[in-house]
Amino acid sequence: MRCPKAKKLISPYMDGELGPMERGHLESHIRECSQCGDLFKELSKVHEMFAGAQRFKAPYGFAGRVMSRVTARKTRNIFPIAGFARAAAVCFIIAAGITSGETTMKKLQPANKENMVSSLSLSSFDPAPPDSIGGAYLAMTEGDRED
Ligand SMILES: [Zn+2]
C-alpha cells in the first residue's frame, strides 16, 4: 500500500469501515512507514477526543417534531407555480445583488477598492483559536500541508 492511499484510509479505519484485508494492509503500512504511523497517532488523538466528548440527549419528541415539519414543507410544495415564482424571486435577488455590487465597486476609489477586495479574500479569515478542537487539529496537521 502506498502513502496516499494509506492516508485516505486512516479515518475510515478508525470508524471501523474497512474490511479485514484492507485493514490488515493499512496496519502493516502504518507499522512500516513512520510518516503514516505518525499521522495515524495524531489522528487517533483527535478521534479519542471526539469519542470522549460529552454527548447530549435530544429533548423528548425532537425527531417527531422535525419529521412533522419536513412533511409539512413537502405538502406546501405541491403547487409547481409557487416553486417557479420562488425560483424567479431568488434569481431576481441575485441579479439585484450583482448589479448593486458592481455599482458599488465602480463608485469606489482605487485605494478603497483594493481594501474591499482584500477584505473578501480567504486569507482575511482568522484561523481557529489554538485552544479549540479545530485549532488543535490544525496544529497537528500543519506538518502535512505542502504550501
Ligand atoms: Zn506511508
Backbone and ligand atoms as CSV (ligand in chain L), in Angstrom:
chain,resi,resn,atom,element,x,y,z
A,1,MET,N,N,0.854,-1.197,0.000
A,1,MET,CA,C,0.000,0.000,0.000
A,1,MET,C,C,0.889,1.247,0.000
A,2,ARG,N,N,0.504,2.227,-0.805
A,2,ARG,CA,C,1.287,3.459,-0.879
A,2,ARG,C,C,0.719,4.500,0.088
A,3,CYS,N,N,1.553,5.498,0.414
A,3,CYS,CA,C,1.185,6.500,1.422
A,3,CYS,C,C,-0.138,7.237,1.118
A,4,PRO,N,N,-0.355,7.750,-0.122
A,4,PRO,CA,C,-1.613,8.480,-0.345
A,4,PRO,C,C,-2.855,7.643,-0.029
A,5,LYS,N,N,-2.815,6.360,-0.411
A,5,LYS,CA,C,-3.970,5.504,-0.132
A,5,LYS,C,C,-4.082,5.249,1.368
A,6,ALA,N,N,-2.935,5.023,2.016
A,6,ALA,CA,C,-2.946,4.769,3.458
A,6,ALA,C,C,-3.539,5.965,4.203
A,7,LYS,N,N,-3.126,7.184,3.800
A,7,LYS,CA,C,-3.634,8.389,4.466
A,7,LYS,C,C,-5.141,8.523,4.295
A,8,LYS,N,N,-5.626,8.150,3.098
A,8,LYS,CA,C,-7.071,8.228,2.852
A,8,LYS,C,C,-7.846,7.229,3.704
A,9,LEU,N,N,-7.217,6.097,4.007
A,9,LEU,CA,C,-7.937,5.022,4.696
A,9,LEU,C,C,-7.880,5.114,6.217
A,10,ILE,N,N,-7.049,6.011,6.750
A,10,ILE,CA,C,-6.900,6.068,8.206
A,10,ILE,C,C,-8.221,6.410,8.894
A,11,SER,N,N,-8.908,7.424,8.370
A,11,SER,CA,C,-10.166,7.821,9.008
A,11,SER,C,C,-11.230,6.719,8.909
A,12,PRO,N,N,-11.458,6.134,7.707
A,12,PRO,CA,C,-12.408,5.009,7.652
A,12,PRO,C,C,-11.996,3.842,8.565
A,13,TYR,N,N,-10.683,3.646,8.724
A,13,TYR,CA,C,-10.192,2.592,9.618
A,13,TYR,C,C,-10.661,2.861,11.045
A,14,MET,N,N,-10.491,4.115,11.475
A,14,MET,CA,C,-10.871,4.472,12.844
A,14,MET,C,C,-12.379,4.352,13.061
A,15,ASP,N,N,-13.128,4.551,11.983
A,15,ASP,CA,C,-14.580,4.433,12.094
A,15,ASP,C,C,-15.053,2.991,11.924
A,16,GLY,N,N,-14.104,2.067,11.746
A,16,GLY,CA,C,-14.461,0.651,11.612
A,16,GLY,C,C,-15.125,0.325,10.295
A,17,GLU,N,N,-14.792,1.103,9.246
A,17,GLU,CA,C,-15.466,0.924,7.957
A,17,GLU,C,C,-14.687,0.051,6.970
A,18,LEU,N,N,-13.472,-0.405,7.348
A,18,LEU,CA,C,-12.673,-1.188,6.404
A,18,LEU,C,C,-12.926,-2.679,6.577
A,19,GLY,N,N,-12.781,-3.401,5.473
A,19,GLY,CA,C,-12.866,-4.853,5.522
A,19,GLY,C,C,-11.573,-5.409,6.098
A,20,PRO,N,N,-11.566,-6.713,6.437
A,20,PRO,CA,C,-10.400,-7.307,7.098
A,20,PRO,C,C,-9.113,-7.208,6.275
A,21,MET,N,N,-9.201,-7.372,4.951
A,21,MET,CA,C,-7.996,-7.343,4.126
A,21,MET,C,C,-7.399,-5.932,4.069
A,22,GLU,N,N,-8.269,-4.946,3.791
A,22,GLU,CA,C,-7.800,-3.558,3.714
A,22,GLU,C,C,-7.230,-3.115,5.066
A,23,ARG,N,N,-7.905,-3.531,6.130
A,23,ARG,CA,C,-7.473,-3.181,7.479
A,23,ARG,C,C,-6.071,-3.746,7.733
A,24,GLY,N,N,-5.843,-4.986,7.320
A,24,GLY,CA,C,-4.543,-5.621,7.500
A,24,GLY,C,C,-3.447,-4.906,6.725
A,25,HIS,N,N,-3.752,-4.543,5.458
A,25,HIS,CA,C,-2.760,-3.834,4.644
A,25,HIS,C,C,-2.412,-2.489,5.278
A,26,LEU,N,N,-3.432,-1.793,5.752
A,26,LEU,CA,C,-3.184,-0.486,6.364
A,26,LEU,C,C,-2.353,-0.630,7.643
A,27,GLU,N,N,-2.720,-1.593,8.473
A,27,GLU,CA,C,-1.989,-1.783,9.736
A,27,GLU,C,C,-0.511,-2.082,9.475
A,28,SER,N,N,-0.225,-2.917,8.462
A,28,SER,CA,C,1.189,-3.230,8.200
A,28,SER,C,C,1.902,-2.007,7.615
A,29,HIS,N,N,1.201,-1.210,6.801
A,29,HIS,CA,C,1.828,0.000,6.260
A,29,HIS,C,C,2.158,0.984,7.385
A,30,ILE,N,N,1.219,1.141,8.315
A,30,ILE,CA,C,1.424,2.070,9.433
A,30,ILE,C,C,2.615,1.634,10.287
A,31,ARG,N,N,2.791,0.320,10.439
A,31,ARG,CA,C,3.939,-0.181,11.224
A,31,ARG,C,C,5.262,0.109,10.513
A,32,GLU,N,N,5.251,0.015,9.175
A,32,GLU,CA,C,6.499,0.148,8.420
A,32,GLU,C,C,6.834,1.590,8.033
A,33,CYS,N,N,5.821,2.411,7.831
A,33,CYS,CA,C,6.025,3.782,7.345
A,33,CYS,C,C,5.897,4.755,8.528
A,34,SER,N,N,7.000,5.432,8.855
A,34,SER,CA,C,6.966,6.313,10.026
A,34,SER,C,C,6.066,7.528,9.798
A,35,GLN,N,N,6.046,8.023,8.532
A,35,GLN,CA,C,5.220,9.207,8.233
A,35,GLN,C,C,3.731,8.891,8.454
A,36,CYS,N,N,3.279,7.783,7.907
A,36,CYS,CA,C,1.872,7.411,8.065
A,36,CYS,C,C,1.591,6.980,9.508
A,37,GLY,N,N,2.596,6.370,10.150
A,37,GLY,CA,C,2.439,5.984,11.545
A,37,GLY,C,C,2.231,7.200,12.433
A,38,ASP,N,N,3.020,8.262,12.164
A,38,ASP,CA,C,2.867,9.498,12.940
A,38,ASP,C,C,1.494,10.124,12.707
A,39,LEU,N,N,1.083,10.145,11.432
A,39,LEU,CA,C,-0.238,10.705,11.117
A,39,LEU,C,C,-1.322,9.906,11.827
A,40,PHE,N,N,-1.166,8.585,11.822
A,40,PHE,CA,C,-2.151,7.728,12.485
A,40,PHE,C,C,-2.239,8.064,13.973
A,41,LYS,N,N,-1.081,8.257,14.615
A,41,LYS,CA,C,-1.073,8.581,16.052
A,41,LYS,C,C,-1.763,9.917,16.311
A,42,GLU,N,N,-1.462,10.915,15.455
A,42,GLU,CA,C,-2.080,12.240,15.629
A,42,GLU,C,C,-3.597,12.165,15.459
A,43,LEU,N,N,-4.031,11.480,14.405
A,43,LEU,CA,C,-5.466,11.379,14.153
A,43,LEU,C,C,-6.160,10.534,15.218
A,44,SER,N,N,-5.434,9.588,15.791
A,44,SER,CA,C,-6.008,8.793,16.881
A,44,SER,C,C,-6.340,9.674,18.074
A,45,LYS,N,N,-5.446,10.643,18.340
A,45,LYS,CA,C,-5.691,11.562,19.452
A,45,LYS,C,C,-6.977,12.351,19.213
A,46,VAL,N,N,-7.137,12.866,17.978
A,46,VAL,CA,C,-8.342,13.633,17.638
A,46,VAL,C,C,-9.573,12.735,17.756
A,47,HIS,N,N,-9.437,11.528,17.243
A,47,HIS,CA,C,-10.556,10.579,17.289
A,47,HIS,C,C,-10.965,10.295,18.734
A,48,GLU,N,N,-9.980,10.122,19.609
A,48,GLU,CA,C,-10.264,9.870,21.022
A,48,GLU,C,C,-10.933,11.069,21.682
A,49,MET,N,N,-10.473,12.291,21.272
A,49,MET,CA,C,-11.094,13.494,21.836
A,49,MET,C,C,-12.578,13.550,21.502
A,50,PHE,N,N,-12.903,13.246,20.233
A,50,PHE,CA,C,-14.313,13.291,19.835
A,50,PHE,C,C,-15.103,12.161,20.479
A,51,ALA,N,N,-14.468,10.997,20.573
A,51,ALA,CA,C,-15.157,9.847,21.170
A,51,ALA,C,C,-15.440,10.100,22.652
A,52,GLY,N,N,-14.535,10.845,23.323
A,52,GLY,CA,C,-14.705,11.104,24.741
A,52,GLY,C,C,-15.524,12.350,25.035
A,53,ALA,N,N,-15.940,13.069,23.978
A,53,ALA,CA,C,-16.702,14.306,24.184
A,53,ALA,C,C,-18.069,13.985,24.792
A,54,GLN,N,N,-18.546,14.931,25.573
A,54,GLN,CA,C,-19.845,14.737,26.224
A,54,GLN,C,C,-20.968,14.730,25.185
A,55,ARG,N,N,-21.871,13.820,25.340
A,55,ARG,CA,C,-22.996,13.729,24.406
A,55,ARG,C,C,-24.249,14.247,25.102
A,56,PHE,N,N,-25.080,14.902,24.321
A,56,PHE,CA,C,-26.316,15.434,24.868
A,56,PHE,C,C,-27.487,14.713,24.228
A,57,LYS,N,N,-28.462,14.423,25.046
A,57,LYS,CA,C,-29.639,13.731,24.549
A,57,LYS,C,C,-30.615,14.777,24.005
A,58,ALA,N,N,-31.205,14.468,22.863
A,58,ALA,CA,C,-32.192,15.377,22.272
A,58,ALA,C,C,-33.431,15.404,23.163
A,59,PRO,N,N,-34.107,16.571,23.226
A,59,PRO,CA,C,-35.307,16.632,24.057
A,59,PRO,C,C,-36.374,15.647,23.569
A,60,TYR,N,N,-37.249,15.257,24.483
A,60,TYR,CA,C,-38.293,14.286,24.164
A,60,TYR,C,C,-39.134,14.770,22.974
A,61,GLY,N,N,-39.327,13.910,21.979
A,61,GLY,CA,C,-40.164,14.224,20.829
A,61,GLY,C,C,-39.472,15.042,19.745
A,62,PHE,N,N,-38.186,15.247,19.863
A,62,PHE,CA,C,-37.453,16.090,18.903
A,62,PHE,C,C,-37.549,15.534,17.481
A,63,ALA,N,N,-37.247,14.253,17.323
A,63,ALA,CA,C,-37.265,13.642,15.989
A,63,ALA,C,C,-38.654,13.741,15.370
A,64,GLY,N,N,-39.681,13.516,16.160
A,64,GLY,CA,C,-41.051,13.594,15.654
A,64,GLY,C,C,-41.405,14.998,15.185
A,65,ARG,N,N,-40.980,16.008,15.944
A,65,ARG,CA,C,-41.259,17.398,15.542
A,65,ARG,C,C,-40.526,17.755,14.249
A,66,VAL,N,N,-39.275,17.324,14.131
A,66,VAL,CA,C,-38.517,17.607,12.900
A,66,VAL,C,C,-39.198,16.947,11.705
A,67,MET,N,N,-39.581,15.682,11.859
A,67,MET,CA,C,-40.184,14.966,10.737
A,67,MET,C,C,-41.540,15.561,10.365
A,68,SER,N,N,-42.294,16.047,11.337
A,68,SER,CA,C,-43.593,16.640,11.001
A,68,SER,C,C,-43.397,17.955,10.241
A,69,ARG,N,N,-42.343,18.702,10.569
A,69,ARG,CA,C,-42.046,19.930,9.817
A,69,ARG,C,C,-41.611,19.605,8.392
A,70,VAL,N,N,-40.809,18.547,8.231
A,70,VAL,CA,C,-40.375,18.147,6.893
A,70,VAL,C,C,-41.587,17.769,6.055
A,71,THR,N,N,-42.487,17.007,6.644
A,71,THR,CA,C,-43.694,16.598,5.938
A,71,THR,C,C,-44.541,17.818,5.581
A,72,ALA,N,N,-44.661,18.765,6.507
A,72,ALA,CA,C,-45.443,19.984,6.250
A,72,ALA,C,C,-44.838,20.765,5.086
A,73,ARG,N,N,-43.534,20.843,5.011
A,73,ARG,CA,C,-42.876,21.561,3.905
A,73,ARG,C,C,-43.132,20.877,2.580
A,74,LYS,N,N,-43.078,19.535,2.590
A,74,LYS,CA,C,-43.299,18.788,1.353
A,74,LYS,C,C,-44.698,19.041,0.828
A,75,THR,N,N,-45.704,19.066,1.701
A,75,THR,CA,C,-47.073,19.264,1.240
A,75,THR,C,C,-47.287,20.695,0.759
A,76,ARG,N,N,-46.514,21.641,1.274
A,76,ARG,CA,C,-46.637,23.024,0.813
A,76,ARG,C,C,-46.108,23.187,-0.613
A,77,ASN,N,N,-45.226,22.295,-1.050
A,77,ASN,CA,C,-44.603,22.416,-2.365
A,77,ASN,C,C,-45.381,21.715,-3.477
A,78,ILE,N,N,-46.669,21.425,-3.270
A,78,ILE,CA,C,-47.400,20.687,-4.303
A,78,ILE,C,C,-47.788,21.576,-5.473
A,79,PHE,N,N,-47.759,22.910,-5.327
A,79,PHE,CA,C,-48.088,23.795,-6.446
A,79,PHE,C,C,-46.805,24.208,-7.154
A,80,PRO,N,N,-46.571,23.671,-8.365
A,80,PRO,CA,C,-45.312,23.971,-9.049
A,80,PRO,C,C,-45.135,25.448,-9.363
A,81,ILE,N,N,-46.239,26.181,-9.572
A,81,ILE,CA,C,-46.122,27.604,-9.910
A,81,ILE,C,C,-45.514,28.377,-8.740
A,82,ALA,N,N,-45.835,27.938,-7.503
A,82,ALA,CA,C,-45.251,28.599,-6.332
A,82,ALA,C,C,-43.740,28.388,-6.322
A,83,GLY,N,N,-43.308,27.182,-6.699
A,83,GLY,CA,C,-41.878,26.898,-6.768
A,83,GLY,C,C,-41.218,27.740,-7.831
A,84,PHE,N,N,-41.900,27.895,-8.987
A,84,PHE,CA,C,-41.347,28.707,-10.068
A,84,PHE,C,C,-41.235,30.162,-9.641
A,85,ALA,N,N,-42.274,30.667,-8.967
A,85,ALA,CA,C,-42.245,32.057,-8.508
A,85,ALA,C,C,-41.111,32.258,-7.506
A,86,ARG,N,N,-40.911,31.277,-6.638
A,86,ARG,CA,C,-39.838,31.376,-5.649
A,86,ARG,C,C,-38.481,31.395,-6.352
A,87,ALA,N,N,-38.303,30.507,-7.367
A,87,ALA,CA,C,-37.036,30.459,-8.108
A,87,ALA,C,C,-36.794,31.780,-8.831
A,88,ALA,N,N,-37.866,32.345,-9.410
A,88,ALA,CA,C,-37.736,33.623,-10.114
A,88,ALA,C,C,-37.341,34.728,-9.131
A,89,ALA,N,N,-37.941,34.693,-7.935
A,89,ALA,CA,C,-37.612,35.708,-6.923
A,89,ALA,C,C,-36.146,35.585,-6.503
A,90,VAL,N,N,-35.676,34.359,-6.345
A,90,VAL,CA,C,-34.271,34.143,-5.967
A,90,VAL,C,C,-33.354,34.685,-7.062
A,91,CYS,N,N,-33.684,34.389,-8.338
A,91,CYS,CA,C,-32.869,34.887,-9.454
A,91,CYS,C,C,-32.853,36.414,-9.454
A,92,PHE,N,N,-34.026,37.021,-9.209
A,92,PHE,CA,C,-34.104,38.479,-9.189
A,92,PHE,C,C,-33.228,39.053,-8.090
A,93,ILE,N,N,-33.287,38.449,-6.902
A,93,ILE,CA,C,-32.494,38.936,-5.762
A,93,ILE,C,C,-31.003,38.811,-6.063
A,94,ILE,N,N,-30.600,37.693,-6.675
A,94,ILE,CA,C,-29.180,37.507,-7.014
A,94,ILE,C,C,-28.746,38.546,-8.043
A,95,ALA,N,N,-29.582,38.751,-9.076
A,95,ALA,CA,C,-29.245,39.732,-10.112
A,95,ALA,C,C,-29.139,41.130,-9.518
A,96,ALA,N,N,-30.084,41.464,-8.611
A,96,ALA,CA,C,-30.049,42.781,-7.963
A,96,ALA,C,C,-28.780,42.926,-7.129
A,97,GLY,N,N,-28.378,41.862,-6.454
A,97,GLY,CA,C,-27.160,41.895,-5.640
A,97,GLY,C,C,-25.934,42.103,-6.497
A,98,ILE,N,N,-25.873,41.411,-7.643
A,98,ILE,CA,C,-24.723,41.555,-8.546
A,98,ILE,C,C,-24.669,42.983,-9.093
A,99,THR,N,N,-25.827,43.482,-9.520
A,99,THR,CA,C,-25.888,44.831,-10.087
A,99,THR,C,C,-25.472,45.869,-9.057
A,100,SER,N,N,-26.039,45.764,-7.837
A,100,SER,CA,C,-25.694,46.768,-6.826
A,100,SER,C,C,-24.238,46.635,-6.408
A,101,GLY,N,N,-23.710,45.406,-6.378
A,101,GLY,CA,C,-22.299,45.206,-6.059
A,101,GLY,C,C,-21.403,45.832,-7.099
A,102,GLU,N,N,-21.775,45.674,-8.371
A,102,GLU,CA,C,-20.998,46.277,-9.456
A,102,GLU,C,C,-21.007,47.788,-9.356
A,103,THR,N,N,-22.211,48.343,-9.088
A,103,THR,CA,C,-22.332,49.789,-8.954
A,103,THR,C,C,-21.457,50.283,-7.818
A,104,THR,N,N,-21.486,49.574,-6.690
A,104,THR,CA,C,-20.677,49.964,-5.533
A,104,THR,C,C,-19.193,49.925,-5.875
A,105,MET,N,N,-18.775,48.860,-6.566
A,105,MET,CA,C,-17.362,48.717,-6.914
A,105,MET,C,C,-16.926,49.828,-7.881
A,106,LYS,N,N,-17.834,50.226,-8.801
A,106,LYS,CA,C,-17.488,51.290,-9.755
A,106,LYS,C,C,-17.317,52.624,-9.057
A,107,LYS,N,N,-18.130,52.866,-8.015
A,107,LYS,CA,C,-18.072,54.146,-7.307
A,107,LYS,C,C,-16.843,54.251,-6.403
A,108,LEU,N,N,-16.288,53.109,-5.994
A,108,LEU,CA,C,-15.160,53.134,-5.061
A,108,LEU,C,C,-13.912,53.705,-5.712
A,109,GLN,N,N,-13.142,54.450,-4.935
A,109,GLN,CA,C,-11.840,54.921,-5.386
A,109,GLN,C,C,-10.904,53.723,-5.452
A,110,PRO,N,N,-9.843,53.766,-6.285
A,110,PRO,CA,C,-8.937,52.610,-6.403
A,110,PRO,C,C,-8.397,52.088,-5.070
A,111,ALA,N,N,-8.004,52.988,-4.134
A,111,ALA,CA,C,-7.455,52.530,-2.851
A,111,ALA,C,C,-8.507,51.769,-2.053
A,112,ASN,N,N,-9.738,52.325,-2.004
A,112,ASN,CA,C,-10.814,51.659,-1.274
A,112,ASN,C,C,-11.174,50.328,-1.912
A,113,LYS,N,N,-11.141,50.309,-3.246
A,113,LYS,CA,C,-11.484,49.097,-3.973
A,113,LYS,C,C,-10.515,47.974,-3.593
A,114,GLU,N,N,-9.239,48.333,-3.510
A,114,GLU,CA,C,-8.228,47.331,-3.146
A,114,GLU,C,C,-8.492,46.786,-1.742
A,115,ASN,N,N,-8.810,47.695,-0.800
A,115,ASN,CA,C,-9.105,47.253,0.572
A,115,ASN,C,C,-10.301,46.324,0.601
A,116,MET,N,N,-11.343,46.697,-0.182
A,116,MET,CA,C,-12.565,45.893,-0.168
A,116,MET,C,C,-12.284,44.513,-0.750
A,117,VAL,N,N,-11.556,44.466,-1.862
A,117,VAL,CA,C,-11.258,43.181,-2.490
A,117,VAL,C,C,-10.420,42.322,-1.560
A,118,SER,N,N,-9.426,42.936,-0.877
A,118,SER,CA,C,-8.587,42.138,0.020
A,118,SER,C,C,-9.375,41.659,1.230
A,119,SER,N,N,-10.396,42.441,1.638
A,119,SER,CA,C,-11.200,42.001,2.778
A,119,SER,C,C,-12.102,40.829,2.404
A,120,LEU,N,N,-12.303,40.605,1.094
A,120,LEU,CA,C,-13.139,39.483,0.657
A,120,LEU,C,C,-12.321,38.209,0.483
A,121,SER,N,N,-11.000,38.289,0.549
A,121,SER,CA,C,-10.189,37.097,0.300
A,121,SER,C,C,-10.212,36.169,1.508
A,122,LEU,N,N,-9.940,34.906,1.266
A,122,LEU,CA,C,-9.982,33.888,2.324
A,122,LEU,C,C,-8.919,34.125,3.389
A,123,SER,N,N,-7.801,34.771,2.994
A,123,SER,CA,C,-6.719,34.945,3.968
A,123,SER,C,C,-7.092,35.921,5.069
A,124,SER,N,N,-8.181,36.686,4.875
A,124,SER,CA,C,-8.573,37.627,5.911
A,124,SER,C,C,-9.358,36.962,7.041
A,125,PHE,N,N,-9.729,35.683,6.868
A,125,PHE,CA,C,-10.430,34.981,7.943
A,125,PHE,C,C,-9.437,34.574,9.018
A,126,ASP,N,N,-9.863,34.641,10.263
A,126,ASP,CA,C,-9.000,34.203,11.357
A,126,ASP,C,C,-8.980,32.683,11.392
A,127,PRO,N,N,-7.794,32.104,11.665
A,127,PRO,CA,C,-7.773,30.652,11.833
A,127,PRO,C,C,-8.481,30.281,13.128
A,128,ALA,N,N,-8.771,29.012,13.299
A,128,ALA,CA,C,-9.451,28.559,14.509
A,128,ALA,C,C,-8.583,28.885,15.722
A,129,PRO,N,N,-9.201,29.286,16.839
A,129,PRO,CA,C,-8.411,29.582,18.046
A,129,PRO,C,C,-7.591,28.349,18.449
A,130,PRO,N,N,-6.342,28.567,18.915
A,130,PRO,CA,C,-5.457,27.426,19.210
A,130,PRO,C,C,-5.964,26.520,20.323
A,131,ASP,N,N,-6.809,27.049,21.229
A,131,ASP,CA,C,-7.266,26.192,22.325
A,131,ASP,C,C,-8.553,25.448,21.992
A,132,SER,N,N,-9.067,25.620,20.744
A,132,SER,CA,C,-10.269,24.894,20.352
A,132,SER,C,C,-9.884,23.545,19.757
A,133,ILE,N,N,-10.854,22.673,19.598
A,133,ILE,CA,C,-10.598,21.358,18.997
A,133,ILE,C,C,-10.130,21.542,17.561
A,134,GLY,N,N,-10.789,22.472,16.829
A,134,GLY,CA,C,-10.380,22.733,15.453
A,134,GLY,C,C,-8.951,23.256,15.389
A,135,GLY,N,N,-8.591,24.137,16.318
A,135,GLY,CA,C,-7.237,24.682,16.361
A,135,GLY,C,C,-6.223,23.598,16.660
A,136,ALA,N,N,-6.545,22.705,17.580
A,136,ALA,CA,C,-5.641,21.602,17.920
A,136,ALA,C,C,-5.460,20.696,16.704
A,137,TYR,N,N,-6.551,20.430,16.002
A,137,TYR,CA,C,-6.463,19.572,14.812
A,137,TYR,C,C,-5.596,20.242,13.752
A,138,LEU,N,N,-5.800,21.542,13.523
A,138,LEU,CA,C,-4.999,22.262,12.531
A,138,LEU,C,C,-3.524,22.242,12.906
A,139,ALA,N,N,-3.237,22.426,14.203
A,139,ALA,CA,C,-1.852,22.424,14.657
A,139,ALA,C,C,-1.203,21.064,14.404
A,140,MET,N,N,-1.971,19.993,14.602
A,140,MET,CA,C,-1.421,18.654,14.412
A,140,MET,C,C,-1.215,18.334,12.941
A,141,THR,N,N,-2.087,18.853,12.069
A,141,THR,CA,C,-1.981,18.523,10.644
A,141,THR,C,C,-1.136,19.533,9.899
A,142,GLU,N,N,-0.636,20.574,10.572
A,142,GLU,CA,C,0.142,21.623,9.926
A,142,GLU,C,C,1.336,21.048,9.166
A,143,GLY,N,N,1.999,20.031,9.696
A,143,GLY,CA,C,3.182,19.449,9.059
A,143,GLY,C,C,2.871,18.785,7.724
A,144,ASP,N,N,1.611,18.406,7.498
A,144,ASP,CA,C,1.250,17.697,6.269
A,144,ASP,C,C,0.981,18.641,5.107
A,145,ARG,N,N,0.817,19.919,5.410
A,145,ARG,CA,C,0.485,20.872,4.346
A,145,ARG,C,C,1.729,21.161,3.511
A,146,GLU,N,N,1.509,21.294,2.210
A,146,GLU,CA,C,2.648,21.484,1.330
A,146,GLU,C,C,2.829,22.920,0.882
A,147,ASP,N,N,1.935,23.809,1.283
A,147,ASP,CA,C,2.094,25.214,0.862
A,147,ASP,C,C,2.829,26.029,1.877
L,1,ZN,ZN,ZN,3.146,5.806,4.334
